[in-house]
Amino acid sequence: MKTTKTALLLSIAIGLVACSESEQISDVEALQPQTNQFNQSEVAFPKESGTIEKGYFQGLEVTYEKINGKNVFEGDIILDHVETDNTNFVLEAGQNPALSKSVGRTSGRWPNNTVYYTISSNLPNKARVTDAIASWENNTNVRFVQRTNQRNYINFRPGGGCSSSVGMVGGVQYITLANGCSTGNTIHEIGHAVGLWHEQSRADRNQYVTINFQNIESGKEFNFRTYVEQGRDGDEYTSTLDFGSIMMYGAYSFSKNGQPTITKKDGSTYSVQRNALSAGDLQGINQMYPSGNTGGGSNYQNGQYYTVNGLRVYRYNDKWYYYTSSNGWREVVYRNGAWYYA
């Protein structure tokens, strides 16, 4: 078992669902650029601050900001089901499955490449939603269907900022759009809802950019940590950071003094785009939601992380492993509606 654990640790590729450095391809539908308050980065609660807290999301530690009762991560991501500790995400043999914190959680992917949705009647400028959906459908394998009675769906609703949950969380989940959220911002938030995270937080980002922490608003610094620095993990479906990704922070995001918070390694800034999914975005999305997929991402590959029944687990030798600081890496199995240590 020692050899197995060593091989496992050596095989682990820490990262996040992200995209490549490829520029936006010419046949992607490019929407007209729109100038608005969210053209550097989307935020759920503009000009509001809350308390910085730590908890556990999908069994992994996360730092977030509590604002108006919401768990806000990296500005516009709403974390559902944050726990105060990481006990009972995985149970020992003999424990009651009702104790499991992963009971009822989803895998994060939308089954059959299909996202069900509704649009609130009081949402202004509904065309930005339908245009964003059209952009997704024209360029990816994801399909959007107006909800009738489906349990899991997205509701597009008005609010003070731009925000979304990440992946399918189960039940109704919201994409909130302020009046100033453009079609491009809506494409970005849909990206979160289908499972994409922010580009600049990927594990290898320091090879491509410098984070100027001295220019970041006080209390917002945690939004710029990589997922490795946060103790999180995930998948990177593409090889390099994509400056053209619609999921990329702007160079001046959360700046307190008008100076750039993110620069390229040579010190130069870059232009952020909120027009369309980039080639790198599409590469990652099409791996998450391949053509003809009917299982919502259930074709598991060794050497990758997956969210399965509410827990972030690692696939190795066709088995699942879960890491905690107290137990290290341990094999886990899912049975009777809960995760157990093998």
Backbone hydrogen bonds, N-H to C=O, Kabsch-Sander energy under -0.5 kcal/mol:
donor,donor_aa,acceptor,acceptor_aa,energy
5,K,1,M,-2.7
6,T,2,K,-2.4
7,A,3,T,-2.7
8,L,4,T,-2.4
9,L,5,K,-2.6
10,L,6,T,-2.3
11,S,7,A,-1.6
12,I,8,L,-0.9
12,I,9,L,-0.6
14,I,12,I,-0.7
28,V,25,I,-1.4
31,L,29,E,-0.6
31,L,275,N,-1.1
36,N,34,Q,-0.6
39,N,36,N,-1.5
44,A,75,G,-3.2
48,E,45,F,-1.8
51,T,66,K,-1.5
53,E,51,T,-0.5
53,E,64,Y,-2.9
55,G,62,V,-2.3
56,Y,83,E,-2.7
57,F,60,L,-3.0
60,L,57,F,-1.7
62,V,55,G,-2.5
64,Y,53,E,-2.7
65,E,72,V,-2.9
66,K,51,T,-2.9
67,I,65,E,-0.8
67,I,70,K,-2.2
70,K,67,I,-2.5
72,V,65,E,-3.2
72,V,70,K,-0.9
73,F,77,I,-3.1
76,D,73,F,-0.5
76,D,74,E,-1.0
77,I,73,F,-2.0
78,I,76,D,-0.5
78,I,164,S,-2.6
79,L,71,N,-2.9
79,L,77,I,-0.6
80,D,78,I,-0.6
83,E,56,Y,-2.8
89,F,86,N,-0.8
91,L,339,W,-2.7
95,Q,92,E,-2.2
99,L,96,N,-2.1
100,S,97,P,-1.5
101,K,88,N,-2.2
103,V,100,S,-0.8
105,R,102,S,-2.0
108,G,168,M,-0.6
113,N,110,W,-1.3
114,T,111,P,-1.8
115,V,143,R,-3.3
116,Y,114,T,-0.5
117,Y,145,V,-1.8
118,T,154,I,-2.4
120,S,156,F,-2.9
123,L,120,S,-1.7
128,R,125,N,-1.5
129,V,126,K,-1.1
130,T,126,K,-1.9
131,D,127,A,-3.1
132,A,128,R,-1.6
133,I,129,V,-2.7
134,A,130,T,-2.2
135,S,131,D,-2.1
136,W,132,A,-2.1
137,E,133,I,-2.8
138,N,134,A,-2.4
139,N,135,S,-0.8
139,N,136,W,-0.7
140,T,136,W,-1.7
143,R,113,N,-3.1
145,V,115,V,-2.6
147,R,117,Y,-2.9
153,Y,151,R,-0.6
153,Y,171,G,-1.6
154,I,116,Y,-2.5
155,N,173,Q,-2.7
156,F,118,T,-2.6
156,F,154,I,-0.5
157,R,155,N,-0.6
157,R,175,I,-2.3
159,G,177,L,-1.0
162,C,43,V,-2.5
163,S,176,T,-1.9
164,S,76,D,-2.1
165,S,174,Y,-0.6
167,G,165,S,-0.5
167,G,192,H,-2.6
168,M,108,G,-2.6
169,V,167,G,-0.6
173,Q,153,Y,-2.0
175,I,155,N,-2.0
176,T,163,S,-1.8
176,T,174,Y,-0.6
177,L,157,R,-2.6
181,C,178,A,-1.7
182,S,180,G,-0.6
186,T,182,S,-2.0
187,I,183,T,-2.2
188,H,184,G,-2.1
189,E,185,N,-2.4
190,I,186,T,-2.5
191,G,187,I,-1.8
192,H,188,H,-1.5
193,A,189,E,-2.2
194,V,190,I,-1.7
195,G,191,G,-0.5
195,G,192,H,-1.5
196,L,191,G,-2.9
197,W,17,V,-1.0
199,E,247,M,-1.6
201,S,198,H,-0.9
202,R,199,E,-1.5
205,R,202,R,-1.6
207,Q,204,D,-2.0
208,Y,205,R,-2.2
209,V,205,R,-2.3
210,T,263,T,-2.9
212,N,210,T,-0.6
212,N,261,T,-2.5
213,F,211,I,-1.4
215,N,212,N,-2.1
216,I,213,F,-1.3
217,E,254,F,-2.7
220,K,217,E,-2.1
223,N,220,K,-1.5
224,F,221,E,-2.2
225,R,222,F,-1.3
227,Y,201,S,-1.9
230,Q,226,T,-1.5
231,G,228,V,-1.4
232,R,227,Y,-3.1
237,Y,18,A,-0.5
243,F,241,L,-0.7
245,S,242,D,-1.6
248,M,245,S,-1.5
250,G,40,Q,-2.1
251,A,270,Y,-0.5
253,S,250,G,-1.4
255,S,252,Y,-1.7
256,K,215,N,-2.7
257,N,215,N,-0.5
261,T,251,A,-2.4
262,I,251,A,-2.0
263,T,210,T,-2.1
264,K,268,S,-3.3
265,K,208,Y,-1.2
267,G,264,K,-2.4
280,G,22,S,-0.7
282,L,278,S,-2.4
283,Q,279,A,-1.9
284,G,280,G,-2.0
285,I,281,D,-2.8
286,N,282,L,-2.7
287,Q,283,Q,-0.9
288,M,284,G,-1.9
289,Y,285,I,-3.1
293,N,290,P,-1.9
300,Y,298,S,-1.4
303,G,315,R,-3.3
304,Q,301,Q,-0.9
306,Y,313,V,-2.8
308,V,306,Y,-0.7
308,V,311,L,-2.7
310,G,106,T,-1.8
311,L,308,V,-1.5
312,R,58,Q,-1.9
313,V,306,Y,-3.1
313,V,311,L,-0.8
314,Y,321,Y,-2.7
315,R,304,Q,-2.7
316,Y,314,Y,-0.5
316,Y,319,K,-2.7
319,K,316,Y,-1.5
320,W,332,V,-0.6
321,Y,314,Y,-2.0
322,Y,330,R,-2.4
324,T,328,G,-1.4
328,G,324,T,-2.7
330,R,322,Y,-2.0
332,V,320,W,-2.4
333,V,340,Y,-2.9
335,R,333,V,-0.6
335,R,338,A,-2.6
338,A,335,R,-1.6
340,Y,333,V,-3.0
341,Y,91,L,-2.5
342,A,331,E,-2.5
